[in-house]
Amino acid sequence: MIIVRFKMLMDPKNRNELLNAVRNISQEVRKEEGCIDNLILKSLDDENELIMIESWKSRVLLEKHWKTLNFSALLGIQNLLGKPIQVEINKVTGSQGLEEIEKSRTGKKEISNEKGLKVI
């Protein structure tokens, strides 16, 4: 899985236009092949900071997305920002769930899941 994080600093005078554009782009991106999710987050510390997080099934499908009108629209909103978009691309090679938290909190080396299988 590939996770892409976009950090945007909104220009306050363009806030409504930018939020509407990002909302529309996000809705369209979610429909694309390979898109697992597309989230838009507003910072609690800085009212002008906006974060978009995209999750993709593969790098190939992400690169296909980079050639779409949706991605061109995202690049096009930079003129509404106070600074250029910051981009971070992360490749996730594995993921863990709640069982890892429980294992760490209890100090157990292994736990059993609901099917009786041991997780080490």
C-alpha positions as CSV (number, residue, x, y, z in Angstrom):
1,M,0.0,0.0,0.0
2,I,1.1,3.5,-0.7
3,I,0.1,6.5,1.4
4,V,0.5,10.0,0.1
5,R,0.2,13.0,2.5
6,F,-0.3,16.5,1.1
7,K,0.1,19.4,3.5
8,M,-1.5,22.7,2.4
9,L,-1.4,26.1,4.0
10,M,-4.5,27.9,2.9
11,D,-4.6,31.6,2.1
12,P,-7.4,32.9,4.4
13,K,-8.9,35.0,1.6
14,N,-9.4,31.9,-0.6
15,R,-10.5,29.5,2.2
16,N,-14.0,28.7,1.0
17,E,-13.0,28.3,-2.7
18,L,-10.1,26.1,-1.6
19,L,-12.2,23.9,0.7
20,N,-14.8,23.4,-2.0
21,A,-12.2,22.5,-4.6
22,V,-10.4,20.0,-2.3
23,R,-13.7,18.4,-1.3
24,N,-14.7,17.9,-4.9
25,I,-11.3,16.6,-5.9
26,S,-11.3,14.2,-3.0
27,Q,-14.8,12.8,-3.9
28,E,-13.6,12.1,-7.5
29,V,-10.3,10.6,-6.5
30,R,-12.1,8.1,-4.2
31,K,-13.8,6.7,-7.4
32,E,-10.5,6.0,-9.1
33,E,-9.2,2.4,-9.6
34,G,-6.8,1.6,-6.8
35,C,-7.8,4.3,-4.4
36,I,-8.4,2.8,-1.0
37,D,-9.3,6.1,0.7
38,N,-8.9,9.9,0.5
39,L,-9.2,11.9,3.6
40,I,-9.2,15.6,4.2
41,L,-8.2,16.9,7.7
42,K,-8.0,20.4,9.2
43,S,-5.4,21.1,11.8
44,L,-6.6,21.9,15.3
45,D,-3.5,24.0,15.9
46,D,-3.5,26.1,12.7
47,E,-6.9,27.0,11.1
48,N,-5.2,27.5,7.8
49,E,-3.5,24.1,7.6
50,L,-5.2,21.4,5.6
51,I,-3.9,17.8,5.2
52,M,-5.1,15.4,2.5
53,I,-4.2,11.7,2.9
54,E,-4.6,9.3,0.0
55,S,-4.2,5.5,0.3
56,W,-3.5,3.5,-2.9
57,K,-3.3,-0.3,-3.5
58,S,-0.1,0.0,-5.5
59,R,2.5,2.4,-6.9
60,V,1.4,1.6,-10.4
61,L,-2.2,2.7,-9.7
62,L,-0.9,5.8,-7.9
63,E,1.2,6.8,-10.9
64,K,-1.9,6.3,-13.1
65,H,-3.7,8.7,-10.8
66,W,-0.9,11.3,-11.3
67,K,-1.9,11.4,-15.0
68,T,-5.6,12.2,-14.3
69,L,-7.5,15.4,-14.5
70,N,-8.2,14.9,-10.8
71,F,-4.5,15.2,-9.9
72,S,-4.1,18.1,-12.4
73,A,-6.9,19.9,-10.5
74,L,-5.1,19.3,-7.2
75,L,-1.9,20.8,-8.6
76,G,-4.0,23.7,-10.0
77,I,-5.3,24.8,-6.6
78,Q,-1.8,25.8,-5.6
79,N,-2.5,29.4,-6.6
80,L,-5.1,29.4,-3.8
81,L,-2.5,28.5,-1.2
82,G,-0.2,30.6,0.9
83,K,2.7,28.2,0.2
84,P,3.4,25.3,-2.3
85,I,1.9,21.9,-1.4
86,Q,4.2,19.7,0.6
87,V,4.1,16.1,-0.5
88,E,5.2,12.9,1.4
89,I,5.0,9.5,-0.3
90,N,5.2,6.4,2.0
91,K,5.3,2.8,1.0
92,V,3.7,0.5,3.7
93,T,5.2,-3.0,3.6
94,G,3.0,-4.3,6.4
95,S,0.4,-3.3,8.9
96,Q,-0.7,-4.4,12.3
97,G,-3.8,-4.0,14.3
98,L,-5.2,-3.8,17.8
99,E,-3.6,-7.1,18.8
100,E,-0.1,-5.4,18.6
101,I,-1.2,-2.7,21.0
102,E,-2.7,-5.3,23.4
103,K,0.5,-7.4,23.2
104,S,2.6,-4.3,24.1
105,R,0.4,-3.2,26.9
106,T,0.2,-6.6,28.5
107,G,3.8,-7.6,27.9
108,K,2.7,-10.9,26.5
109,K,4.9,-12.5,23.8
110,E,1.9,-14.1,22.1
111,I,-1.9,-13.7,22.2
112,S,-4.7,-15.8,20.8
113,N,-7.2,-14.3,18.4
114,E,-10.9,-15.2,18.2
115,K,-10.2,-18.3,16.2
116,G,-7.7,-19.6,18.7
117,L,-4.7,-19.0,16.5
118,K,-1.6,-17.7,18.3
119,V,-0.1,-14.4,17.2
120,I,3.6,-14.1,18.0
